[in-house]
Amino acid sequence: MSVQDDLAAVKRRLQDLEHTVEELERRVGTERGASPTPATGRAESMVTIPDAPYDAGMWTDVDDEGLGARDHHAP
């Protein structure tokens, strides 16, 4: 096989894979009771995260995960 034949075969397989993944997404969405995702590839459940800073009170009494408590030394 030539390089062009190899590239054409890879392209066909990628297209087959894309089609299979889209079909699987439709099936999973249908089984879960959700509507199928649109062909644009965007999920309908996308959430926009605002650029505004979070309320500092939300972080009161929170320890840094993996670093230990603020008033204690790490092991």
DOTOR-507888 format. One record per residue (C-alpha): x, y, z. Coordinates in steps of 0.1 Angstrom, whole numbers, padded with zeros to 4 digits, always signed. Layout:
N
XYZ;...
% end
This chain:
75
+0000+0000+0000;+0011+0035-0007;+0011+0064+0018;-0020+0078+0000;-0038+0045+0004;-0029+0044+0041;-0041+0080+0046;-0074+0073+0028;-0079+0042+0049;-0073+0062+0081;-0097+0089+0070;-0124+0064+0063;-0119+0047+0097;-0120+0081+0115;-0153+0089+0097;-0166+0055+0108;-0155+0062+0143;-0172+0096+0144;-0204+0081+0130;-0203+0054+0156;-0197+0078+0185;-0226+0101+0174;-0249+0071+0172;-0238+0059+0207;-0244+0094+0221;-0279+0094+0206;-0286+0060+0221;-0273+0069+0256;-0292+0102+0255;-0324+0084+0246;-0320+0057+0273;-0315+0084+0299;-0346+0103+0288;-0326+0132+0274;-0330+0146+0240;-0302+0137+0216;-0273+0162+0213;-0274+0184+0183;-0251+0177+0153;-0230+0207+0162;-0214+0187+0189;-0224+0210+0217;-0241+0195+0247;-0274+0211+0257;-0263+0211+0293;-0235+0236+0289;-0233+0260+0318;-0219+0295+0314;-0195+0304+0342;-0195+0342+0351;-0163+0362+0352;-0173+0379+0384;-0153+0369+0415;-0168+0344+0439;-0182+0356+0472;-0153+0353+0497;-0177+0341+0524;-0181+0309+0504;-0146+0299+0514;-0149+0305+0551;-0136+0275+0572;-0124+0257+0542;-0092+0237+0543;-0069+0235+0513;-0074+0200+0499;-0042+0180+0502;-0024+0207+0521;-0040+0204+0555;-0056+0230+0577;-0045+0266+0577;-0035+0266+0613;-0016+0233+0612;+0016+0223+0596;+0017+0198+0568;+0030+0164+0577;
% end
